């Protein structure tokens, strides 16, 4: 006897969460590292330069892996931020 049910398509895989372990680690490690360096006596200006450089290297790595589309959107965001919009 034939079945009256229609075949169903497989459900799409769940989308990955936007906040994963790498993002959480970065969000926690930068303030902790900055605080530890300040306690050891490093001047704040040097801490900001060091952590800013680390952040810039991370952003450059993400852009290099992600391709030109992300680079274009980041450049647009930087220009909007610089213009105060």
FIGU-498274 format. One record per atom (N, C-alpha, C): residue number from 1; residue in one letter; chain; atom name; x, y, z. Coordinates in steps of 0.1 Angstrom, whole numbers, plus 5000, padded with zeros to 4 digits. Example, Ala and Ser with C-alpha at 12.3 -4.5 7.8 and 13.67 -1.06 7.14 Angstrom:
<sites>
<site ropa="1" zami="a" lumdren="A" drenmi="N" px="5132" py="4943" pz="5078"/>
<site ropa="1" zami="a" lumdren="A" drenmi="CA" px="5123" py="4955" pz="5078"/>
<site ropa="1" zami="a" lumdren="A" drenmi="C" px="5132" py="4967" pz="5078"/>
<site ropa="2" zami="s" lumdren="A" drenmi="N" px="5128" py="4978" pz="5071"/>
<site ropa="2" zami="s" lumdren="A" drenmi="CA" px="5137" py="4989" pz="5071"/>
<site ropa="2" zami="s" lumdren="A" drenmi="C" px="5129" py="5000" pz="5079"/>
</sites>
This chain:
<sites>
<site ropa="1" zami="x" lumdren="A" drenmi="N" px="5008" py="4988" pz="5000"/>
<site ropa="1" zami="x" lumdren="A" drenmi="CA" px="5000" py="5000" pz="5000"/>
<site ropa="1" zami="x" lumdren="A" drenmi="C" px="5009" py="5012" pz="5000"/>
<site ropa="2" zami="x" lumdren="A" drenmi="N" px="5007" py="5022" pz="4991"/>
<site ropa="2" zami="x" lumdren="A" drenmi="CA" px="5015" py="5034" pz="4990"/>
<site ropa="2" zami="x" lumdren="A" drenmi="C" px="5013" py="5043" pz="5002"/>
<site ropa="3" zami="x" lumdren="A" drenmi="N" px="5023" py="5050" pz="5006"/>
<site ropa="3" zami="x" lumdren="A" drenmi="CA" px="5022" py="5059" pz="5017"/>
<site ropa="3" zami="x" lumdren="A" drenmi="C" px="5017" py="5073" pz="5012"/>
<site ropa="4" zami="x" lumdren="A" drenmi="N" px="5009" py="5080" pz="5020"/>
<site ropa="4" zami="x" lumdren="A" drenmi="CA" px="5005" py="5093" pz="5016"/>
<site ropa="4" zami="x" lumdren="A" drenmi="C" px="5015" py="5104" pz="5021"/>
<site ropa="5" zami="x" lumdren="A" drenmi="N" px="5025" py="5101" pz="5026"/>
<site ropa="5" zami="x" lumdren="A" drenmi="CA" px="5035" py="5111" pz="5031"/>
<site ropa="5" zami="x" lumdren="A" drenmi="C" px="5044" py="5115" pz="5020"/>
<site ropa="6" zami="x" lumdren="A" drenmi="N" px="5048" py="5127" pz="5020"/>
<site ropa="6" zami="x" lumdren="A" drenmi="CA" px="5057" py="5132" pz="5010"/>
<site ropa="6" zami="x" lumdren="A" drenmi="C" px="5071" py="5132" pz="5015"/>
<site ropa="7" zami="x" lumdren="A" drenmi="N" px="5081" py="5130" pz="5007"/>
<site ropa="7" zami="x" lumdren="A" drenmi="CA" px="5095" py="5130" pz="5012"/>
<site ropa="7" zami="x" lumdren="A" drenmi="C" px="5098" py="5144" pz="5017"/>
<site ropa="8" zami="x" lumdren="A" drenmi="N" px="5105" py="5144" pz="5028"/>
<site ropa="8" zami="x" lumdren="A" drenmi="CA" px="5109" py="5157" pz="5034"/>
<site ropa="8" zami="x" lumdren="A" drenmi="C" px="5124" py="5159" pz="5031"/>
<site ropa="9" zami="x" lumdren="A" drenmi="N" px="5127" py="5172" pz="5030"/>
<site ropa="9" zami="x" lumdren="A" drenmi="CA" px="5141" py="5176" pz="5027"/>
<site ropa="9" zami="x" lumdren="A" drenmi="C" px="5148" py="5176" pz="5041"/>
<site ropa="10" zami="x" lumdren="A" drenmi="N" px="5161" py="5173" pz="5041"/>
<site ropa="10" zami="x" lumdren="A" drenmi="CA" px="5168" py="5173" pz="5054"/>
<site ropa="10" zami="x" lumdren="A" drenmi="C" px="5169" py="5188" pz="5058"/>
<site ropa="11" zami="x" lumdren="A" drenmi="N" px="5169" py="5190" pz="5071"/>
<site ropa="11" zami="x" lumdren="A" drenmi="CA" px="5169" py="5203" pz="5077"/>
<site ropa="11" zami="x" lumdren="A" drenmi="C" px="5183" py="5208" pz="5075"/>
<site ropa="12" zami="x" lumdren="A" drenmi="N" px="5185" py="5222" pz="5073"/>
<site ropa="12" zami="x" lumdren="A" drenmi="CA" px="5198" py="5227" pz="5072"/>
<site ropa="12" zami="x" lumdren="A" drenmi="C" px="5206" py="5227" pz="5085"/>
<site ropa="13" zami="x" lumdren="A" drenmi="N" px="5219" py="5226" pz="5085"/>
<site ropa="13" zami="x" lumdren="A" drenmi="CA" px="5226" py="5225" pz="5098"/>
<site ropa="13" zami="x" lumdren="A" drenmi="C" px="5225" py="5238" pz="5105"/>
<site ropa="14" zami="x" lumdren="A" drenmi="N" px="5226" py="5237" pz="5118"/>
<site ropa="14" zami="x" lumdren="A" drenmi="CA" px="5225" py="5249" pz="5127"/>
<site ropa="14" zami="x" lumdren="A" drenmi="C" px="5236" py="5259" pz="5123"/>
<site ropa="15" zami="x" lumdren="A" drenmi="N" px="5233" py="5272" pz="5123"/>
<site ropa="15" zami="x" lumdren="A" drenmi="CA" px="5243" py="5282" pz="5121"/>
<site ropa="15" zami="x" lumdren="A" drenmi="C" px="5252" py="5283" pz="5133"/>
<site ropa="16" zami="x" lumdren="A" drenmi="N" px="5265" py="5285" pz="5131"/>
<site ropa="16" zami="x" lumdren="A" drenmi="CA" px="5274" py="5286" pz="5142"/>
<site ropa="16" zami="x" lumdren="A" drenmi="C" px="5271" py="5299" pz="5150"/>
<site ropa="17" zami="x" lumdren="A" drenmi="N" px="5274" py="5299" pz="5163"/>
<site ropa="17" zami="x" lumdren="A" drenmi="CA" px="5271" py="5310" pz="5171"/>
<site ropa="17" zami="x" lumdren="A" drenmi="C" px="5282" py="5321" pz="5167"/>
<site ropa="18" zami="x" lumdren="A" drenmi="N" px="5278" py="5334" pz="5169"/>
<site ropa="18" zami="x" lumdren="A" drenmi="CA" px="5286" py="5345" pz="5166"/>
<site ropa="18" zami="x" lumdren="A" drenmi="C" px="5297" py="5347" pz="5176"/>
<site ropa="19" zami="x" lumdren="A" drenmi="N" px="5295" py="5343" pz="5188"/>
<site ropa="19" zami="x" lumdren="A" drenmi="CA" px="5305" py="5344" pz="5199"/>
<site ropa="19" zami="x" lumdren="A" drenmi="C" px="5310" py="5330" pz="5202"/>
<site ropa="20" zami="x" lumdren="A" drenmi="N" px="5322" py="5327" pz="5198"/>
<site ropa="20" zami="x" lumdren="A" drenmi="CA" px="5328" py="5315" pz="5201"/>
<site ropa="20" zami="x" lumdren="A" drenmi="C" px="5340" py="5316" pz="5211"/>
<site ropa="21" zami="x" lumdren="A" drenmi="N" px="5347" py="5305" pz="5212"/>
<site ropa="21" zami="x" lumdren="A" drenmi="CA" px="5358" py="5305" pz="5222"/>
<site ropa="21" zami="x" lumdren="A" drenmi="C" px="5369" py="5315" pz="5218"/>
<site ropa="22" zami="x" lumdren="A" drenmi="N" px="5373" py="5317" pz="5205"/>
<site ropa="22" zami="x" lumdren="A" drenmi="CA" px="5383" py="5327" pz="5202"/>
<site ropa="22" zami="x" lumdren="A" drenmi="C" px="5379" py="5341" pz="5205"/>
<site ropa="23" zami="x" lumdren="A" drenmi="N" px="5366" py="5345" pz="5202"/>
<site ropa="23" zami="x" lumdren="A" drenmi="CA" px="5362" py="5358" pz="5206"/>
<site ropa="23" zami="x" lumdren="A" drenmi="C" px="5362" py="5360" pz="5221"/>
<site ropa="24" zami="x" lumdren="A" drenmi="N" px="5357" py="5351" pz="5228"/>
<site ropa="24" zami="x" lumdren="A" drenmi="CA" px="5356" py="5352" pz="5242"/>
<site ropa="24" zami="x" lumdren="A" drenmi="C" px="5370" py="5353" pz="5248"/>
<site ropa="25" zami="x" lumdren="A" drenmi="N" px="5380" py="5345" pz="5243"/>
<site ropa="25" zami="x" lumdren="A" drenmi="CA" px="5393" py="5345" pz="5248"/>
<site ropa="25" zami="x" lumdren="A" drenmi="C" px="5399" py="5359" pz="5246"/>
<site ropa="26" zami="x" lumdren="A" drenmi="N" px="5397" py="5365" pz="5234"/>
<site ropa="26" zami="x" lumdren="A" drenmi="CA" px="5403" py="5378" pz="5231"/>
<site ropa="26" zami="x" lumdren="A" drenmi="C" px="5397" py="5389" pz="5240"/>
<site ropa="27" zami="x" lumdren="A" drenmi="N" px="5384" py="5388" pz="5242"/>
<site ropa="27" zami="x" lumdren="A" drenmi="CA" px="5377" py="5398" pz="5250"/>
<site ropa="27" zami="x" lumdren="A" drenmi="C" px="5381" py="5397" pz="5265"/>
<site ropa="28" zami="x" lumdren="A" drenmi="N" px="5386" py="5386" pz="5269"/>
<site ropa="28" zami="x" lumdren="A" drenmi="CA" px="5390" py="5384" pz="5283"/>
<site ropa="28" zami="x" lumdren="A" drenmi="C" px="5405" py="5387" pz="5285"/>
<site ropa="29" zami="x" lumdren="A" drenmi="N" px="5413" py="5381" pz="5275"/>
<site ropa="29" zami="x" lumdren="A" drenmi="CA" px="5427" py="5382" pz="5277"/>
<site ropa="29" zami="x" lumdren="A" drenmi="C" px="5433" py="5396" pz="5275"/>
<site ropa="30" zami="x" lumdren="A" drenmi="N" px="5428" py="5404" pz="5267"/>
<site ropa="30" zami="x" lumdren="A" drenmi="CA" px="5434" py="5417" pz="5265"/>
<site ropa="30" zami="x" lumdren="A" drenmi="C" px="5433" py="5426" pz="5278"/>
<site ropa="31" zami="x" lumdren="A" drenmi="N" px="5422" py="5427" pz="5284"/>
<site ropa="31" zami="x" lumdren="A" drenmi="CA" px="5421" py="5435" pz="5297"/>
<site ropa="31" zami="x" lumdren="A" drenmi="C" px="5430" py="5428" pz="5308"/>
<site ropa="32" zami="x" lumdren="A" drenmi="N" px="5430" py="5415" pz="5308"/>
<site ropa="32" zami="x" lumdren="A" drenmi="CA" px="5438" py="5408" pz="5319"/>
<site ropa="32" zami="x" lumdren="A" drenmi="C" px="5453" py="5411" pz="5316"/>
<site ropa="33" zami="x" lumdren="A" drenmi="N" px="5457" py="5409" pz="5304"/>
<site ropa="33" zami="x" lumdren="A" drenmi="CA" px="5471" py="5412" pz="5300"/>
<site ropa="33" zami="x" lumdren="A" drenmi="C" px="5475" py="5426" pz="5303"/>
<site ropa="34" zami="x" lumdren="A" drenmi="N" px="5466" py="5436" pz="5299"/>
<site ropa="34" zami="x" lumdren="A" drenmi="CA" px="5469" py="5450" pz="5302"/>
<site ropa="34" zami="x" lumdren="A" drenmi="C" px="5470" py="5453" pz="5317"/>
<site ropa="35" zami="x" lumdren="A" drenmi="N" px="5461" py="5447" pz="5325"/>
<site ropa="35" zami="x" lumdren="A" drenmi="CA" px="5462" py="5449" pz="5339"/>
<site ropa="35" zami="x" lumdren="A" drenmi="C" px="5475" py="5443" pz="5345"/>
<site ropa="36" zami="x" lumdren="A" drenmi="N" px="5478" py="5431" pz="5341"/>
<site ropa="36" zami="x" lumdren="A" drenmi="CA" px="5491" py="5424" pz="5346"/>
<site ropa="36" zami="x" lumdren="A" drenmi="C" px="5503" py="5433" pz="5342"/>
<site ropa="37" zami="x" lumdren="A" drenmi="N" px="5503" py="5438" pz="5330"/>
<site ropa="37" zami="x" lumdren="A" drenmi="CA" px="5515" py="5446" pz="5326"/>
<site ropa="37" zami="x" lumdren="A" drenmi="C" px="5516" py="5459" pz="5334"/>
<site ropa="38" zami="x" lumdren="A" drenmi="N" px="5504" py="5465" pz="5337"/>
<site ropa="38" zami="x" lumdren="A" drenmi="CA" px="5504" py="5477" pz="5345"/>
<site ropa="38" zami="x" lumdren="A" drenmi="C" px="5509" py="5474" pz="5359"/>
<site ropa="39" zami="x" lumdren="A" drenmi="N" px="5505" py="5463" pz="5365"/>
<site ropa="39" zami="x" lumdren="A" drenmi="CA" px="5509" py="5460" pz="5379"/>
<site ropa="39" zami="x" lumdren="A" drenmi="C" px="5524" py="5458" pz="5379"/>
<site ropa="40" zami="x" lumdren="A" drenmi="N" px="5530" py="5452" pz="5369"/>
<site ropa="40" zami="x" lumdren="A" drenmi="CA" px="5544" py="5450" pz="5368"/>
<site ropa="40" zami="x" lumdren="A" drenmi="C" px="5552" py="5463" pz="5366"/>
<site ropa="41" zami="x" lumdren="A" drenmi="N" px="5545" py="5474" pz="5364"/>
<site ropa="41" zami="x" lumdren="A" drenmi="CA" px="5552" py="5487" pz="5363"/>
<site ropa="41" zami="x" lumdren="A" drenmi="C" px="5553" py="5492" pz="5348"/>
<site ropa="42" zami="x" lumdren="A" drenmi="N" px="5548" py="5486" pz="5339"/>
<site ropa="42" zami="x" lumdren="A" drenmi="CA" px="5549" py="5491" pz="5325"/>
<site ropa="42" zami="x" lumdren="A" drenmi="C" px="5540" py="5503" pz="5323"/>
<site ropa="43" zami="x" lumdren="A" drenmi="N" px="5545" py="5514" pz="5317"/>
<site ropa="43" zami="x" lumdren="A" drenmi="CA" px="5536" py="5526" pz="5315"/>
<site ropa="43" zami="x" lumdren="A" drenmi="C" px="5524" py="5523" pz="5306"/>
<site ropa="44" zami="x" lumdren="A" drenmi="N" px="5513" py="5530" pz="5309"/>
<site ropa="44" zami="x" lumdren="A" drenmi="CA" px="5501" py="5528" pz="5302"/>
<site ropa="44" zami="x" lumdren="A" drenmi="C" px="5502" py="5530" pz="5287"/>
<site ropa="45" zami="x" lumdren="A" drenmi="N" px="5509" py="5541" pz="5283"/>
<site ropa="45" zami="x" lumdren="A" drenmi="CA" px="5511" py="5543" pz="5269"/>
<site ropa="45" zami="x" lumdren="A" drenmi="C" px="5517" py="5532" pz="5262"/>
<site ropa="46" zami="x" lumdren="A" drenmi="N" px="5527" py="5525" pz="5268"/>
<site ropa="46" zami="x" lumdren="A" drenmi="CA" px="5533" py="5514" pz="5262"/>
<site ropa="46" zami="x" lumdren="A" drenmi="C" px="5524" py="5502" pz="5261"/>
<site ropa="47" zami="x" lumdren="A" drenmi="N" px="5515" py="5500" pz="5271"/>
<site ropa="47" zami="x" lumdren="A" drenmi="CA" px="5506" py="5489" pz="5272"/>
<site ropa="47" zami="x" lumdren="A" drenmi="C" px="5496" py="5491" pz="5260"/>
<site ropa="48" zami="x" lumdren="A" drenmi="N" px="5491" py="5503" pz="5258"/>
<site ropa="48" zami="x" lumdren="A" drenmi="CA" px="5481" py="5506" pz="5248"/>
<site ropa="48" zami="x" lumdren="A" drenmi="C" px="5487" py="5504" pz="5234"/>
<site ropa="49" zami="x" lumdren="A" drenmi="N" px="5500" py="5508" pz="5232"/>
<site ropa="49" zami="x" lumdren="A" drenmi="CA" px="5506" py="5505" pz="5219"/>
<site ropa="49" zami="x" lumdren="A" drenmi="C" px="5508" py="5491" pz="5217"/>
<site ropa="50" zami="x" lumdren="A" drenmi="N" px="5512" py="5483" pz="5227"/>
<site ropa="50" zami="x" lumdren="A" drenmi="CA" px="5514" py="5469" pz="5225"/>
<site ropa="50" zami="x" lumdren="A" drenmi="C" px="5501" py="5462" pz="5222"/>
<site ropa="51" zami="x" lumdren="A" drenmi="N" px="5491" py="5464" pz="5230"/>
<site ropa="51" zami="x" lumdren="A" drenmi="CA" px="5478" py="5457" pz="5228"/>
<site ropa="51" zami="x" lumdren="A" drenmi="C" px="5471" py="5462" pz="5215"/>
<site ropa="52" zami="x" lumdren="A" drenmi="N" px="5473" py="5475" pz="5211"/>
<site ropa="52" zami="x" lumdren="A" drenmi="CA" px="5468" py="5480" pz="5199"/>
<site ropa="52" zami="x" lumdren="A" drenmi="C" px="5475" py="5473" pz="5187"/>
<site ropa="53" zami="x" lumdren="A" drenmi="N" px="5488" py="5471" pz="5188"/>
<site ropa="53" zami="x" lumdren="A" drenmi="CA" px="5495" py="5464" pz="5177"/>
<site ropa="53" zami="x" lumdren="A" drenmi="C" px="5490" py="5449" pz="5176"/>
<site ropa="54" zami="x" lumdren="A" drenmi="N" px="5488" py="5443" pz="5188"/>
<site ropa="54" zami="x" lumdren="A" drenmi="CA" px="5483" py="5429" pz="5187"/>
<site ropa="54" zami="x" lumdren="A" drenmi="C" px="5469" py="5428" pz="5181"/>
<site ropa="55" zami="x" lumdren="A" drenmi="N" px="5461" py="5438" pz="5184"/>
<site ropa="55" zami="x" lumdren="A" drenmi="CA" px="5447" py="5438" pz="5178"/>
<site ropa="55" zami="x" lumdren="A" drenmi="C" px="5448" py="5441" pz="5163"/>
<site ropa="56" zami="x" lumdren="A" drenmi="N" px="5457" py="5450" pz="5159"/>
<site ropa="56" zami="x" lumdren="A" drenmi="CA" px="5458" py="5453" pz="5145"/>
<site ropa="56" zami="x" lumdren="A" drenmi="C" px="5463" py="5440" pz="5137"/>
<site ropa="57" zami="x" lumdren="A" drenmi="N" px="5473" py="5433" pz="5143"/>
<site ropa="57" zami="x" lumdren="A" drenmi="CA" px="5477" py="5421" pz="5137"/>
<site ropa="57" zami="x" lumdren="A" drenmi="C" px="5466" py="5410" pz="5136"/>
<site ropa="58" zami="x" lumdren="A" drenmi="N" px="5458" py="5409" pz="5146"/>
<site ropa="58" zami="x" lumdren="A" drenmi="CA" px="5447" py="5400" pz="5146"/>
<site ropa="58" zami="x" lumdren="A" drenmi="C" px="5437" py="5404" pz="5135"/>
<site ropa="59" zami="x" lumdren="A" drenmi="N" px="5434" py="5417" pz="5134"/>
<site ropa="59" zami="x" lumdren="A" drenmi="CA" px="5424" py="5422" pz="5124"/>
<site ropa="59" zami="x" lumdren="A" drenmi="C" px="5430" py="5419" pz="5110"/>
<site ropa="60" zami="x" lumdren="A" drenmi="N" px="5443" py="5422" pz="5108"/>
<site ropa="60" zami="x" lumdren="A" drenmi="CA" px="5449" py="5420" pz="5095"/>
<site ropa="60" zami="x" lumdren="A" drenmi="C" px="5448" py="5405" pz="5091"/>
<site ropa="61" zami="x" lumdren="A" drenmi="N" px="5450" py="5396" pz="5101"/>
<site ropa="61" zami="x" lumdren="A" drenmi="CA" px="5450" py="5382" pz="5098"/>
<site ropa="61" zami="x" lumdren="A" drenmi="C" px="5436" py="5378" pz="5094"/>
<site ropa="62" zami="x" lumdren="A" drenmi="N" px="5426" py="5383" pz="5101"/>
<site ropa="62" zami="x" lumdren="A" drenmi="CA" px="5412" py="5379" pz="5098"/>
<site ropa="62" zami="x" lumdren="A" drenmi="C" px="5408" py="5385" pz="5084"/>
<site ropa="63" zami="x" lumdren="A" drenmi="N" px="5413" py="5397" pz="5080"/>
<site ropa="63" zami="x" lumdren="A" drenmi="CA" px="5410" py="5402" pz="5067"/>
<site ropa="63" zami="x" lumdren="A" drenmi="C" px="5417" py="5394" pz="5056"/>
<site ropa="64" zami="x" lumdren="A" drenmi="N" px="5429" py="5390" pz="5059"/>
<site ropa="64" zami="x" lumdren="A" drenmi="CA" px="5437" py="5382" pz="5049"/>
<site ropa="64" zami="x" lumdren="A" drenmi="C" px="5430" py="5369" pz="5046"/>
<site ropa="65" zami="x" lumdren="A" drenmi="N" px="5425" py="5363" pz="5056"/>
<site ropa="65" zami="x" lumdren="A" drenmi="CA" px="5418" py="5350" pz="5055"/>
<site ropa="65" zami="x" lumdren="A" drenmi="C" px="5404" py="5352" pz="5049"/>
<site ropa="66" zami="x" lumdren="A" drenmi="N" px="5397" py="5362" pz="5053"/>
<site ropa="66" zami="x" lumdren="A" drenmi="CA" px="5384" py="5364" pz="5049"/>
<site ropa="66" zami="x" lumdren="A" drenmi="C" px="5382" py="5370" pz="5035"/>
<site ropa="67" zami="x" lumdren="A" drenmi="N" px="5392" py="5375" pz="5029"/>
<site ropa="67" zami="x" lumdren="A" drenmi="CA" px="5391" py="5380" pz="5015"/>
<site ropa="67" zami="x" lumdren="A" drenmi="C" px="5388" py="5395" pz="5015"/>
<site ropa="68" zami="x" lumdren="A" drenmi="N" px="5386" py="5400" pz="5003"/>
<site ropa="68" zami="x" lumdren="A" drenmi="CA" px="5384" py="5414" pz="5000"/>
<site ropa="68" zami="x" lumdren="A" drenmi="C" px="5371" py="5420" pz="5005"/>
<site ropa="69" zami="x" lumdren="A" drenmi="N" px="5361" py="5412" pz="5006"/>
<site ropa="69" zami="x" lumdren="A" drenmi="CA" px="5348" py="5417" pz="5010"/>
<site ropa="69" zami="x" lumdren="A" drenmi="C" px="5348" py="5423" pz="5024"/>
<site ropa="70" zami="x" lumdren="A" drenmi="N" px="5355" py="5415" pz="5033"/>
<site ropa="70" zami="x" lumdren="A" drenmi="CA" px="5356" py="5420" pz="5047"/>
<site ropa="70" zami="x" lumdren="A" drenmi="C" px="5365" py="5432" pz="5048"/>
<site ropa="71" zami="x" lumdren="A" drenmi="N" px="5376" py="5432" pz="5040"/>
<site ropa="71" zami="x" lumdren="A" drenmi="CA" px="5385" py="5444" pz="5039"/>
<site ropa="71" zami="x" lumdren="A" drenmi="C" px="5377" py="5456" pz="5035"/>
<site ropa="72" zami="x" lumdren="A" drenmi="N" px="5369" py="5455" pz="5025"/>
<site ropa="72" zami="x" lumdren="A" drenmi="CA" px="5361" py="5467" pz="5021"/>
<site ropa="72" zami="x" lumdren="A" drenmi="C" px="5352" py="5472" pz="5031"/>
<site ropa="73" zami="x" lumdren="A" drenmi="N" px="5345" py="5463" pz="5038"/>
<site ropa="73" zami="x" lumdren="A" drenmi="CA" px="5336" py="5467" pz="5048"/>
<site ropa="73" zami="x" lumdren="A" drenmi="C" px="5343" py="5473" pz="5060"/>
<site ropa="74" zami="x" lumdren="A" drenmi="N" px="5354" py="5467" pz="5064"/>
<site ropa="74" zami="x" lumdren="A" drenmi="CA" px="5362" py="5473" pz="5075"/>
<site ropa="74" zami="x" lumdren="A" drenmi="C" px="5367" py="5487" pz="5072"/>
<site ropa="75" zami="x" lumdren="A" drenmi="N" px="5372" py="5489" pz="5059"/>
<site ropa="75" zami="x" lumdren="A" drenmi="CA" px="5377" py="5502" pz="5055"/>
<site ropa="75" zami="x" lumdren="A" drenmi="C" px="5365" py="5512" pz="5056"/>
<site ropa="76" zami="x" lumdren="A" drenmi="N" px="5354" py="5508" pz="5051"/>
<site ropa="76" zami="x" lumdren="A" drenmi="CA" px="5342" py="5517" pz="5052"/>
<site ropa="76" zami="x" lumdren="A" drenmi="C" px="5338" py="5520" pz="5067"/>
<site ropa="77" zami="x" lumdren="A" drenmi="N" px="5339" py="5511" pz="5076"/>
<site ropa="77" zami="x" lumdren="A" drenmi="CA" px="5336" py="5513" pz="5090"/>
<site ropa="77" zami="x" lumdren="A" drenmi="C" px="5347" py="5523" pz="5096"/>
<site ropa="78" zami="x" lumdren="A" drenmi="N" px="5359" py="5521" pz="5092"/>
<site ropa="78" zami="x" lumdren="A" drenmi="CA" px="5370" py="5530" pz="5097"/>
<site ropa="78" zami="x" lumdren="A" drenmi="C" px="5367" py="5544" pz="5092"/>
<site ropa="79" zami="x" lumdren="A" drenmi="N" px="5364" py="5546" pz="5080"/>
<site ropa="79" zami="x" lumdren="A" drenmi="CA" px="5361" py="5559" pz="5074"/>
<site ropa="79" zami="x" lumdren="A" drenmi="C" px="5349" py="5566" pz="5081"/>
<site ropa="80" zami="x" lumdren="A" drenmi="N" px="5339" py="5558" pz="5083"/>
<site ropa="80" zami="x" lumdren="A" drenmi="CA" px="5327" py="5563" pz="5090"/>
<site ropa="80" zami="x" lumdren="A" drenmi="C" px="5330" py="5567" pz="5104"/>
<site ropa="81" zami="x" lumdren="A" drenmi="N" px="5338" py="5559" pz="5111"/>
<site ropa="81" zami="x" lumdren="A" drenmi="CA" px="5342" py="5562" pz="5125"/>
<site ropa="81" zami="x" lumdren="A" drenmi="C" px="5351" py="5575" pz="5125"/>
<site ropa="82" zami="x" lumdren="A" drenmi="N" px="5360" py="5576" pz="5115"/>
<site ropa="82" zami="x" lumdren="A" drenmi="CA" px="5368" py="5588" pz="5115"/>
<site ropa="82" zami="x" lumdren="A" drenmi="C" px="5361" py="5600" pz="5112"/>
<site ropa="83" zami="x" lumdren="A" drenmi="N" px="5350" py="5599" pz="5104"/>
<site ropa="83" zami="x" lumdren="A" drenmi="CA" px="5342" py="5611" pz="5101"/>
<site ropa="83" zami="x" lumdren="A" drenmi="C" px="5332" py="5614" pz="5112"/>
<site ropa="84" zami="x" lumdren="A" drenmi="N" px="5330" py="5605" pz="5121"/>
<site ropa="84" zami="x" lumdren="A" drenmi="CA" px="5321" py="5608" pz="5133"/>
<site ropa="84" zami="x" lumdren="A" drenmi="C" px="5307" py="5605" pz="5130"/>
<site ropa="85" zami="x" lumdren="A" drenmi="N" px="5304" py="5596" pz="5121"/>
<site ropa="85" zami="x" lumdren="A" drenmi="CA" px="5291" py="5592" pz="5117"/>
<site ropa="85" zami="x" lumdren="A" drenmi="C" px="5286" py="5580" pz="5125"/>
</sites>
